[in-house]
């Protein structure tokens, strides 16, 4: 990496490593991937999944053996930061450009997308994106199309064209807003033909095109243009007496913001899940707070965003809450009554937007609930089909805030006209892309808290739920064990599928803390699995009061407290839920040396029945899974319990698995995954009208049959 080059930039990151690039010399496609990854790594340059890059190089035609010009361009979907060679589409340049011969005009440009397939060079390449002709009609070997906040701020400013002309002294062209597609590609070529020698083109309300003869020249040109845009905006922001018209109110303290957000998130999630269950995300980023606390919020927020990448993920506009930052949220009914009209008004606004802008062939109206919800003084909530999409929506709206801030500093912010926004949101090509996406999994949109999920049965349940589409709060009272589980879940699922919390089920503060994590990370909770436990096996005369209290505190009181706190959140959401209690065959079967554990398990079982009877009115189902002898990866079996049971049955510890299997009707050893399967059976959708049930997973122990 050149130190001199890297120090000349203040607003972007120069990441080019000359040694690494030298290793790729001669392979233009490898250099394209390398450059793309560098650009995608700096979120000031482009958004997640946004932007595209390309290169043109000579390759041998597999049909003729002759050399031909091929364009490699980022394919549909994917992200620049993580893109690999298989994320590129490869097309014959001459065939792509020859499509102008059959182009019937802008009203028919969508039909050109299928014709891109006739231009494919590499049959194993990614599907070409709608931006393919934007790269294809420009002659440059390497091209970057990005959505940097600094450039979009200029592109979305009322005087953006004039500012671009003056700032770059005519070296950056300008093309007015138009939906991406074949015709926009032709307009880029026309702009270049009319302005030979320019180094880039600004797309009104959209983004930036820059280029170079080599990968490095394109990279540096891109950085230099964005750096100049960013510096210009910063200089003008510093001249302002106040950003966004100054602060209208002050934020709560960090701790109070987090507590207020945790209290409110389940209520908001309930409103936003009226169509389908949503997963939430919360941020109190300083940039967000500056905007939502400002005097200009009420003017700018309804305008919506400009860049189509921002808009597609954040909807036409956010919902701004009228709650006071420090408002008492304890009266849930009153808060819901206060918020209900705002949600009804938003849904009505969105419906009117759809009806007034729709075309005869438009897809049906989608979910009318907001994606972005702003709570002045507290922060921003976003809700979507999964955690990643909700998190990315928050990132995109933060980008939109940056754009508004910059545009207001240099001129006046302008957003996409509502019809243009609709044409993007309900574009038939976007709808086709949505229809091609995999169907949701059985637990998509569900949030689960499984106690004791850093190992054994609890971890197996958490993983099964995650595999079925849920997000999970992984927890344990052992910090070391929890850290190990965190690393395992991170490697297997990534950051958007789980959160972690220390949780001792006998401590109310820990329980509330874990549920606060669930609310802030995901918006609430749908599934509570009471799995944490311990075992003590002693003859009656050896059983101590301390043993008795510990068993009842963890198994019975713990189940009660976690259920109580979880149900409070479920009632805030008002979308139903599930409580699953992992009990034991010992709740039904009497055995030696088991007075404390067996009676505590019996109490857990009957508490489950009592809860089922009480919570049915809230559409909260309560069911029980009764395992037996799940030895694998269990802390219970690592200690004195195994020795006690072996002694009671007159066998060695090593002989216990076989002993337990032989006494079952099926002669089977029970594994953690078997219990996880049973839990999924209850919550996976086929037993939605079942509550108060007991499912034995013990290989078949006749004396433990419920009836």
ZAVOBA-987509 format. One line per field, with one value per residue (C-alpha): residue in one letter; y, z, x. Coordinates in Angstrom, 3 decimals. Layout:
REM residues N
type <- [A_...]
north <- [Y_...]
up <- [Z_...]
east <- [X_...]
This chain:
REM residues 707
type <- [X_X_X_X_X_X_X_X_X_X_X_X_X_X_X_X_X_X_X_X_X_X_X_X_X_X_X_X_X_X_X_X_X_X_X_X_X_X_X_X_X_X_X_X_X_X_X_X_X_X_X_X_X_X_X_X_X_X_X_X_X_X_X_X_X_X_X_X_X_X_X_X_X_X_X_X_X_X_X_X_X_X_X_X_X_X_X_X_X_X_X_X_X_X_X_X_X_X_X_X_X_X_X_X_X_X_X_X_X_X_X_X_X_X_X_X_X_X_X_X_X_X_X_X_X_X_X_X_X_X_X_X_X_X_X_X_X_X_X_X_X_X_X_X_X_X_X_X_X_X_X_X_X_X_X_X_X_X_X_X_X_X_X_X_X_X_X_X_X_X_X_X_X_X_X_X_X_X_X_X_X_X_X_X_X_X_X_X_X_X_X_X_X_X_X_X_X_X_X_X_X_X_X_X_X_X_X_X_X_X_X_X_X_X_X_X_X_X_X_X_X_X_X_X_X_X_X_X_X_X_X_X_X_X_X_X_X_X_X_X_X_X_X_X_X_X_X_X_X_X_X_X_X_X_X_X_X_X_X_X_X_X_X_X_X_X_X_X_X_X_X_X_X_X_X_X_X_X_X_X_X_X_X_X_X_X_X_X_X_X_X_X_X_X_X_X_X_X_X_X_X_X_X_X_X_X_X_X_X_X_X_X_X_X_X_X_X_X_X_X_X_X_X_X_X_X_X_X_X_X_X_X_X_X_X_X_X_X_X_X_X_X_X_X_X_X_X_X_X_X_X_X_X_X_X_X_X_X_X_X_X_X_X_X_X_X_X_X_X_X_X_X_X_X_X_X_X_X_X_X_X_X_X_X_X_X_X_X_X_X_X_X_X_X_X_X_X_X_X_X_X_X_X_X_X_X_X_X_X_X_X_X_X_X_X_X_X_X_X_X_X_X_X_X_X_X_X_X_X_X_X_X_X_X_X_X_X_X_X_X_X_X_X_X_X_X_X_X_X_X_X_X_X_X_X_X_X_X_X_X_X_X_X_X_X_X_X_X_X_X_X_X_X_X_X_X_X_X_X_X_X_X_X_X_X_X_X_X_X_X_X_X_X_X_X_X_X_X_X_X_X_X_X_X_X_X_X_X_X_X_X_X_X_X_X_X_X_X_X_X_X_X_X_X_X_X_X_X_X_X_X_X_X_X_X_X_X_X_X_X_X_X_X_X_X_X_X_X_X_X_X_X_X_X_X_X_X_X_X_X_X_X_X_X_X_X_X_X_X_X_X_X_X_X_X_X_X_X_X_X_X_X_X_X_X_X_X_X_X_X_X_X_X_X_X_X_X_X_X_X_X_X_X_X_X_X_X_X_X_X_X_X_X_X_X_X_X_X_X_X_X_X_X_X_X_X_X_X_X_X_X_X_X_X_X_X_X_X_X_X_X_X_X_X_X_X_X_X_X_X_X_X_X_X_X_X_X_X_X_X_X_X_X_X_X_X_X_X_X_X_X_X_X_X_X_X_X_X_X_X_X_X_X_X_X_X_X_X_X_X_X_X_X_X_X_X_X_X_X_X_X_X_X_X_X_X_X]
north <- [0.000_3.460_5.538_8.777_7.911_6.870_10.066_12.399_11.218_12.386_11.130_7.786_4.907_4.199_0.437_-0.488_-2.828_-2.649_-6.010_-7.736_-6.066_-7.093_-10.727_-10.306_-8.474_-9.708_-10.995_-8.092_-9.990_-10.796_-7.108_-6.210_-8.468_-7.048_-3.446_-4.244_-5.733_-2.644_-0.294_-2.358_-2.430_1.339_2.068_5.726_4.651_2.430_0.624_-3.037_-4.789_-1.488_-0.336_-2.364_-2.506_-3.846_-4.454_-5.180_-7.456_-9.666_-13.364_-16.334_-17.115_-20.771_-21.054_-19.568_-19.658_-16.018_-13.196_-11.136_-8.329_-9.469_-7.385_-8.770_-6.868_-7.473_-9.687_-9.325_-9.306_-9.753_-7.283_-5.655_-6.214_-9.989_-10.540_-13.251_-14.144_-16.238_-13.115_-11.573_-11.761_-12.092_-10.821_-10.338_-6.573_-6.519_-8.527_-6.327_-3.168_-4.680_-4.804_-1.171_-2.592_-4.193_-1.615_-0.356_2.621_3.402_2.057_-1.361_-1.317_-3.993_-6.562_-5.958_-7.693_-11.137_-10.322_-9.886_-13.677_-13.863_-11.905_-14.241_-15.251_-17.453_-19.739_-20.307_-16.608_-14.739_-13.381_-9.889_-7.021_-4.143_-1.935_-4.021_-1.606_1.326_-0.248_-1.784_1.377_3.173_2.393_2.329_-0.799_-0.389_1.299_1.919_2.746_3.573_5.205_7.330_9.557_12.547_12.209_11.474_14.568_16.607_14.499_15.003_18.732_21.190_22.778_19.508_19.905_23.403_22.386_19.413_21.616_24.204_21.789_19.698_22.421_20.425_17.210_15.341_14.999_15.049_12.850_13.661_11.107_8.126_4.637_2.307_0.367_0.183_3.762_5.143_3.287_5.083_8.403_7.788_7.184_10.339_12.357_11.061_11.746_15.311_15.805_13.980_13.776_13.777_11.549_10.558_11.144_12.126_10.548_12.883_11.597_8.322_7.973_8.203_6.632_6.848_4.952_4.349_2.427_0.153_-1.185_1.090_4.204_3.569_3.021_6.234_8.248_7.024_7.937_11.371_12.304_11.153_12.829_16.137_15.789_14.965_17.824_20.288_19.161_19.262_22.791_23.910_22.116_23.971_27.254_26.490_28.015_24.715_21.313_20.405_23.718_22.988_20.717_20.775_18.433_16.576_12.845_10.787_9.362_6.205_3.884_5.528_5.369_1.670_1.011_3.099_1.334_-2.098_-1.203_0.081_-2.339_-5.191_-2.808_-1.469_-4.983_-5.967_-3.121_-3.854_-7.572_-7.115_-8.621_-10.992_-11.435_-9.014_-8.911_-5.605_-3.644_-0.601_1.998_5.213_6.195_9.817_10.667_9.345_11.269_14.505_14.145_12.922_15.554_18.412_21.199_20.046_16.489_17.198_18.782_16.285_12.922_12.841_13.577_10.118_9.152_9.834_7.033_3.993_1.662_3.578_3.752_0.081_-0.875_1.907_2.502_5.787_7.494_6.712_6.865_9.526_8.839_11.594_10.044_12.154_10.791_10.214_9.175_6.547_3.384_1.176_1.527_-0.639_-0.262_3.538_3.545_1.284_3.545_6.522_4.827_3.082_6.196_6.870_3.362_3.571_6.887_5.458_2.451_4.770_7.005_4.017_2.662_6.053_6.210_2.783_3.523_6.902_5.636_2.073_0.960_-1.560_-4.287_-3.324_-6.101_-6.220_-3.861_-5.156_-4.811_-1.284_-1.037_1.187_-0.189_2.769_4.218_7.273_8.029_11.529_11.609_7.809_6.357_4.495_1.163_-0.813_-3.895_-6.418_-10.107_-11.007_-9.423_-8.755_-6.981_-4.903_-3.998_-3.099_-0.941_1.000_1.401_2.660_5.166_6.392_6.865_8.794_11.024_11.693_12.625_14.986_16.589_17.178_18.383_20.828_22.180_22.961_23.698_22.118_18.417_16.909_13.391_11.135_12.146_9.738_8.289_7.627_6.054_3.819_2.831_1.579_-0.116_-1.894_-2.391_-5.667_-6.642_-6.099_-8.112_-10.941_-10.848_-11.071_-14.020_-15.857_-15.581_-18.735_-19.198_-18.306_-21.125_-22.430_-20.154_-17.107_-13.961_-15.744_-14.847_-17.542_-17.413_-20.851_-20.902_-22.820_-22.765_-22.719_-26.527_-29.814_-29.887_-26.084_-25.585_-28.281_-26.540_-23.119_-24.496_-26.326_-23.136_-21.133_-23.715_-23.279_-19.497_-18.161_-15.736_-16.869_-15.444_-17.837_-17.699_-19.467_-18.772_-19.844_-17.015_-19.289_-21.755_-18.892_-17.426_-20.794_-21.086_-17.539_-18.439_-21.557_-19.725_-16.895_-19.348_-21.367_-18.645_-15.186_-12.175_-11.645_-14.914_-14.763_-12.575_-13.607_-12.896_-14.117_-15.678_-17.263_-18.194_-17.660_-13.964_-11.549_-9.012_-11.605_-12.602_-9.005_-8.392_-11.326_-10.215_-6.677_-8.140_-9.882_-6.647_-4.488_-7.068_-8.424_-6.514_-8.904_-12.635_-15.297_-18.548_-19.143_-22.498_-23.243_-25.666_-24.588_-27.137_-29.208_-32.582_-33.904_-37.613_-38.645_-40.939_-39.182_-39.230_-37.577_-34.871_-31.436_-28.369_-26.602_-29.289_-28.944_-25.134_-25.192_-27.677_-25.749_-22.363_-23.409_-25.763_-24.414_-20.816_-20.336_-21.645_-19.430_-16.236_-16.667_-17.478_-14.518_-12.074_-13.576_-13.451_-9.766_-9.098_-11.399_-9.496_-6.218_-7.644_-9.153_-11.659_-14.833_-16.997_-20.289_-21.428_-24.801_-26.415_-29.112_-31.244_-34.966_-38.384_-38.132_-35.763_-38.825_-41.796_-42.562_-43.803_-44.249_-41.474_-38.799_-36.987_-33.456_-33.632_-35.756_-33.619_-30.414_-31.862_-32.738_-29.138_-27.914_-30.119_-28.925_-25.303_-25.777_-26.949_-24.003_-21.560_-23.156_-22.696_-19.055_-17.921_-19.368_-16.095_-14.419_-17.065_-18.145_-21.907_-23.768_-27.270_-29.747_-32.021_-34.863_-36.220_-38.984_-39.760_-37.217_-37.695_-36.163_-32.703_-32.299_-30.563_-32.534_-35.823_-34.591_-34.558_-36.305_-36.901_-39.593_-41.238_-41.104_-42.636_-45.324_-46.199_-46.275_-48.716_-50.806_-50.071_-48.047_-44.531_-45.870_-48.376_-45.756_-44.947_-48.620_-49.200_-46.411_-47.538_-51.142_-50.177_-48.304_-49.822_-48.758_-49.612_-46.199_-43.750_-40.255_-37.393_-33.587_-33.383_-35.630_-33.106_-30.266_-32.094_-32.389_-28.675_-27.827_-30.081_-27.879_-24.502_-25.316_-24.552_-27.901_-27.738_-24.135_-25.204_-27.383_-26.284_-27.999_-31.088_-33.364_-35.014_-37.823_-38.241_-41.064_-44.032_-45.309_-45.733_-47.200_-46.076_-42.479_-42.485_-39.497_-41.717]
up <- [0.000_-0.854_2.305_0.327_-1.621_1.463_3.379_0.739_1.462_4.468_3.576_1.866_2.532_0.127_0.464_-2.685_-1.932_-4.706_-3.792_-3.858_-7.141_-8.660_-7.928_-10.011_-12.897_-16.289_-15.004_-15.501_-14.020_-10.857_-10.592_-11.058_-8.156_-6.039_-6.793_-6.145_-2.740_-1.766_-2.831_-1.066_2.152_2.637_3.334_2.559_-1.065_-1.537_0.322_1.108_-2.090_-3.981_-6.897_-9.593_-11.280_-14.581_-16.801_-20.505_-21.735_-24.666_-24.381_-26.738_-28.073_-27.271_-30.450_-32.975_-31.230_-32.189_-29.765_-28.772_-26.330_-23.203_-20.371_-16.835_-14.647_-11.201_-11.660_-10.224_-6.420_-4.356_-2.549_-3.752_-0.466_-0.621_-4.368_-5.992_-9.612_-9.692_-8.781_-12.184_-15.416_-18.589_-21.894_-25.473_-25.862_-29.564_-29.014_-26.117_-28.146_-31.140_-29.059_-30.079_-33.423_-31.823_-29.096_-29.508_-27.145_-23.457_-22.986_-24.061_-22.374_-19.812_-22.615_-23.228_-19.970_-21.355_-24.455_-22.240_-22.024_-25.752_-25.056_-22.383_-22.919_-19.858_-19.442_-15.775_-14.955_-12.747_-14.268_-15.737_-13.761_-15.027_-14.899_-17.502_-20.444_-18.298_-18.368_-21.822_-23.829_-22.269_-23.952_-20.865_-19.761_-16.071_-14.698_-11.189_-10.494_-6.810_-4.460_-2.165_0.231_-0.696_-4.414_-3.961_-1.757_-4.775_-7.167_-4.961_-4.425_-6.136_-7.844_-8.291_-11.983_-11.523_-8.460_-10.333_-13.262_-11.039_-8.584_-11.292_-13.907_-16.482_-16.021_-14.591_-16.812_-15.677_-16.650_-15.196_-13.093_-14.960_-13.793_-14.483_-17.703_-21.369_-22.143_-19.291_-20.755_-24.052_-22.208_-20.537_-23.935_-25.291_-22.347_-23.038_-26.786_-26.056_-23.405_-24.597_-22.038_-18.916_-16.026_-14.791_-14.873_-12.052_-12.237_-10.860_-7.555_-8.071_-7.937_-9.712_-12.691_-12.897_-14.964_-16.015_-18.487_-15.726_-12.505_-10.498_-12.559_-12.134_-8.383_-7.863_-10.110_-8.065_-4.770_-6.000_-7.246_-4.064_-1.894_-3.630_-3.215_0.483_1.163_-0.591_1.527_4.756_3.983_3.506_6.602_8.655_7.287_8.504_11.754_12.571_10.921_9.995_11.399_14.842_17.638_18.665_21.605_23.393_23.414_26.521_28.066_26.427_29.139_29.094_25.294_25.370_28.081_26.346_23.033_24.669_26.272_23.034_20.458_21.106_20.803_17.490_16.293_17.023_14.871_12.070_12.115_11.212_7.777_8.510_11.465_11.298_12.838_14.232_14.523_16.659_16.365_18.226_15.919_16.428_12.807_13.341_16.587_14.996_12.347_14.427_17.116_14.619_13.673_10.033_10.766_10.077_6.713_5.478_6.757_4.698_1.537_1.546_-0.070_-3.464_-4.440_-5.624_-3.593_-0.446_-1.346_-2.207_1.329_3.358_1.641_0.531_3.901_7.599_10.404_12.953_16.441_18.493_21.815_24.167_24.638_28.355_28.107_30.595_28.544_31.396_30.516_27.419_26.596_26.678_24.501_21.950_21.873_21.308_18.524_16.709_14.807_13.567_12.132_10.642_9.021_7.629_6.160_4.630_3.190_1.672_0.222_-1.340_-2.743_-4.315_-5.718_-7.172_-8.816_-9.882_-13.498_-15.038_-14.780_-11.396_-8.832_-5.975_-3.061_-0.521_3.263_4.108_7.399_7.758_7.535_9.277_12.532_14.076_17.784_18.437_21.404_21.370_17.977_14.867_14.581_11.368_10.711_7.916_7.059_8.742_10.841_8.002_5.909_8.912_9.749_6.147_5.990_8.971_7.229_4.080_5.938_7.697_4.227_3.289_6.347_5.237_1.788_3.214_5.474_2.585_0.138_2.675_3.355_-0.286_-1.649_-0.942_-0.708_-3.298_-3.233_-5.956_-7.183_-5.819_-9.256_-9.944_-6.514_-7.207_-10.589_-8.816_-5.898_-8.041_-11.108_-12.758_-12.915_-9.165_-8.611_-10.700_-8.570_-5.413_-6.819_-7.496_-3.896_-1.761_0.160_3.858_6.188_8.802_11.573_9.482_11.355_14.732_17.741_20.230_23.666_24.751_28.301_28.812_25.073_25.224_25.322_25.371_24.654_24.723_22.035_19.869_20.099_19.327_16.289_15.011_15.285_13.533_10.752_10.329_9.928_13.481_15.241_18.679_21.950_23.056_26.792_29.739_33.328_32.479_30.700_29.368_27.940_26.441_24.732_23.170_21.929_20.548_18.444_17.222_16.248_14.617_12.441_11.544_11.121_11.077_13.185_12.062_13.354_17.045_20.051_23.396_27.058_30.434_32.064_35.460_35.511_39.277_38.904_37.762_36.593_34.319_32.887_32.193_30.723_28.331_27.182_26.765_24.441_22.514_22.209_21.113_18.783_17.185_18.442_21.002_21.495_20.090_21.528_25.081_25.729_29.382_29.066_31.727_34.471_36.864_38.560_42.024_42.724_46.393_48.798_50.936_54.051_52.172_50.503_52.021_52.241_50.076_47.414_47.571_47.296_44.373_42.418_42.959_42.328_38.975_37.667_39.034_40.005_36.958_34.598_36.300_36.165_32.563_31.398_33.285_31.780_28.289_28.327_29.237_25.959_23.973_25.258_24.182_20.676_20.716_17.986_20.071_20.936_22.265_25.611_25.537_28.774_28.697_31.660_32.091_32.167_35.904_36.151_35.608_36.703_40.207_40.768_43.603_45.009_43.165_45.617_44.937_41.181_40.406_42.433_40.926_37.453_38.405_39.510_36.158_34.329_36.236_36.056_32.280_32.387_34.546_32.190_29.162_30.745_31.534_28.354_25.722_25.552_24.420_21.719_23.617_23.483_26.319_25.669_27.260_25.921_28.265_27.516_29.299_29.631_27.142_28.039_25.057_25.654_28.952_32.000_34.111_33.151_33.599_37.392_40.378_38.761_36.455_39.376_41.457_38.736_38.012_41.691_41.894_38.996_39.937_36.810_35.985_34.551_31.266_31.089_31.594_27.909_27.059_30.268_29.499_25.877_26.853_29.210_26.457_24.172_21.100_22.520_21.459_22.887_23.080_21.637_22.011_18.402_19.187_21.733_19.266_16.694_19.193_19.983_16.298_15.905_18.384_16.865_13.165_12.098_12.085_15.735_15.957_17.625_20.222_23.786_27.151_25.543_26.630_24.073_25.422_23.752_25.825_23.501_25.039_28.799_29.537_33.159_31.939_29.590_30.288_30.289]
east <- [0.000_1.294_1.469_1.657_-1.473_-3.401_-2.679_-4.114_-7.663_-9.675_-13.142_-12.483_-10.120_-7.254_-6.821_-4.898_-2.007_0.577_2.092_-1.293_-2.217_1.109_0.285_-2.877_-1.196_-2.333_-5.675_-8.073_-10.997_-9.044_-8.130_-11.800_-12.767_-9.940_-10.972_-14.633_-13.847_-11.844_-14.634_-17.275_-15.245_-15.725_-19.391_-18.733_-18.321_-21.333_-24.089_-24.492_-25.544_-25.393_-23.306_-21.626_-18.237_-16.980_-13.986_-13.599_-10.849_-9.974_-10.775_-10.860_-14.303_-15.024_-17.129_-14.721_-11.356_-10.900_-10.202_-13.221_-13.985_-15.828_-17.293_-17.313_-19.789_-21.237_-24.255_-27.707_-27.678_-24.537_-22.351_-19.143_-17.327_-17.693_-18.065_-15.978_-15.405_-18.586_-20.557_-19.814_-21.759_-19.655_-21.066_-19.892_-19.482_-20.376_-23.558_-24.631_-24.149_-25.929_-29.114_-29.634_-30.764_-33.820_-34.506_-38.093_-37.956_-38.130_-41.653_-40.366_-36.972_-37.816_-37.966_-34.255_-33.338_-34.161_-32.130_-29.042_-29.059_-28.287_-25.105_-23.713_-20.083_-19.626_-22.631_-21.747_-21.747_-24.184_-27.389_-26.812_-28.319_-30.429_-27.318_-25.463_-26.024_-24.866_-21.420_-21.657_-22.205_-19.233_-15.887_-13.686_-11.822_-12.682_-15.831_-17.169_-20.803_-21.249_-23.732_-21.541_-23.447_-21.313_-22.007_-25.720_-26.005_-24.948_-27.027_-30.111_-29.582_-31.885_-28.856_-26.977_-26.206_-24.810_-22.799_-21.317_-20.319_-18.640_-17.024_-15.367_-14.941_-16.886_-14.898_-17.905_-20.962_-24.579_-27.530_-30.932_-32.819_-34.110_-34.872_-31.913_-32.217_-31.300_-32.249_-30.155_-27.183_-27.750_-27.975_-24.624_-23.049_-24.677_-23.346_-19.831_-20.138_-21.191_-18.500_-15.356_-12.596_-14.798_-13.693_-17.136_-20.884_-23.217_-26.663_-29.333_-30.791_-28.952_-25.186_-21.873_-20.068_-16.269_-13.703_-10.134_-7.973_-6.706_-8.181_-5.910_-6.704_-10.413_-9.980_-8.019_-10.322_-13.299_-11.651_-10.594_-14.068_-15.793_-13.141_-13.763_-17.539_-17.141_-14.742_-17.034_-19.968_-17.974_-16.766_-20.357_-21.626_-19.045_-20.388_-23.894_-25.102_-26.855_-27.290_-30.887_-32.079_-30.648_-31.799_-35.455_-34.890_-32.126_-31.545_-31.999_-28.841_-27.470_-28.818_-32.218_-32.385_-31.699_-34.259_-36.908_-36.201_-36.393_-39.725_-41.217_-39.791_-42.270_-45.216_-43.911_-43.182_-46.760_-48.079_-45.596_-46.461_-50.123_-49.414_-46.530_-44.194_-41.289_-37.841_-36.617_-33.398_-32.613_-29.884_-29.143_-26.274_-25.215_-26.098_-29.597_-30.054_-28.855_-31.548_-34.484_-33.906_-33.782_-36.139_-36.108_-37.277_-40.935_-40.075_-37.495_-38.745_-41.977_-39.990_-38.458_-35.169_-33.651_-31.289_-33.306_-31.087_-32.077_-35.727_-36.197_-35.197_-36.809_-40.196_-41.676_-41.084_-40.580_-43.106_-42.185_-43.508_-45.112_-44.069_-42.005_-38.463_-38.974_-42.623_-43.717_-44.288_-45.494_-49.187_-49.048_-52.738_-52.508_-49.367_-51.032_-54.060_-51.777_-49.820_-52.675_-53.868_-50.329_-50.038_-53.510_-52.601_-49.372_-51.182_-53.777_-51.029_-49.252_-52.491_-53.262_-49.717_-50.205_-53.658_-52.683_-49.475_-50.292_-50.339_-52.750_-50.106_-48.640_-48.124_-50.623_-50.073_-47.575_-47.415_-48.602_-46.712_-43.640_-40.103_-38.434_-39.781_-38.147_-38.434_-37.042_-34.676_-34.292_-33.354_-34.476_-36.300_-36.475_-38.607_-38.326_-38.571_-35.272_-32.559_-30.150_-32.775_-33.877_-30.272_-29.486_-32.633_-31.269_-27.928_-29.626_-31.770_-28.647_-27.157_-30.281_-29.802_-26.223_-27.523_-30.145_-27.542_-25.155_-27.794_-29.232_-25.749_-24.989_-28.454_-31.848_-32.641_-34.966_-36.382_-37.705_-41.166_-43.760_-44.542_-40.868_-40.511_-43.506_-42.124_-39.004_-40.762_-43.356_-41.163_-42.121_-38.455_-38.114_-41.292_-39.871_-36.730_-38.861_-40.782_-37.514_-36.393_-36.587_-39.811_-39.624_-38.648_-41.057_-39.712_-38.844_-39.819_-39.802_-37.648_-36.690_-35.082_-33.888_-32.558_-29.341_-28.615_-24.816_-24.714_-26.570_-30.292_-30.590_-27.951_-29.497_-32.880_-31.391_-29.588_-32.654_-34.687_-31.954_-31.825_-35.578_-35.279_-35.656_-33.352_-32.274_-30.988_-28.240_-27.613_-26.049_-25.049_-21.483_-19.632_-16.897_-19.385_-21.403_-18.327_-17.586_-21.157_-20.976_-17.949_-19.708_-22.898_-20.936_-19.046_-22.128_-24.768_-23.185_-24.051_-27.641_-29.107_-28.305_-27.577_-26.105_-26.833_-25.667_-28.710_-29.141_-32.824_-33.020_-32.147_-34.831_-32.242_-30.624_-33.989_-34.957_-31.519_-31.804_-35.243_-33.921_-31.282_-34.076_-36.054_-33.129_-31.589_-34.752_-37.805_-39.266_-39.768_-42.137_-40.837_-39.667_-38.024_-37.390_-34.513_-32.004_-31.747_-29.685_-30.049_-29.353_-29.775_-29.552_-31.353_-33.932_-31.725_-28.822_-30.905_-30.248_-32.438_-29.879_-30.280_-34.050_-33.987_-31.538_-33.644_-36.858_-35.209_-33.760_-36.422_-39.688_-39.059_-36.811_-39.482_-42.062_-39.957_-38.786_-42.306_-43.740_-41.251_-41.523_-45.315_-45.183_-43.364_-45.644_-48.653_-47.055_-46.706_-50.204_-49.329_-49.425_-46.455_-45.157_-43.796_-42.058_-40.971_-38.341_-39.416_-38.619_-40.153_-39.404_-42.376_-44.574_-42.488_-41.324_-37.813_-35.305_-33.087_-35.043_-37.338_-36.142_-35.583_-38.635_-41.023_-39.595_-40.151_-43.722_-44.184_-42.798_-45.257_-48.291_-47.153_-47.127_-50.760_-51.740_-50.003_-51.653_-55.069_-54.370_-52.599_-54.908_-56.819_-53.573_-53.009_-49.909_-49.505_-47.777_-46.512_-44.124_-41.397_-40.444_-36.963_-35.129_-31.435_-30.055_-26.416_-24.585_-23.018_-24.874_-23.463_-25.932_-24.354_-20.801_-21.071_-22.576_-25.977_-24.601_-22.815_-25.998_-28.169_-25.585_-25.478_-29.273_-29.476_-26.446_-24.390_-21.277_-21.417_-20.039_-22.877_-25.621_-26.374_-26.840_-28.807_-31.238_-31.629_-32.353_-35.143_-37.029_-39.628_-37.646_-34.214_-32.900_-30.361_-31.880_-29.796_-30.140_-31.293_-34.243_-35.488_-34.891_-37.025_-39.855_-39.661_-39.796_-42.824_-44.681_-43.713_-43.189_-46.747_-48.512_-49.631_-50.777_-54.021_-52.337_-51.684_-51.343_-49.794_-46.960_-44.715_-42.544_-39.159_-37.721_-37.557_-40.751_-41.029_-44.447_-44.478_-44.017_-46.998_-49.250_-52.314]
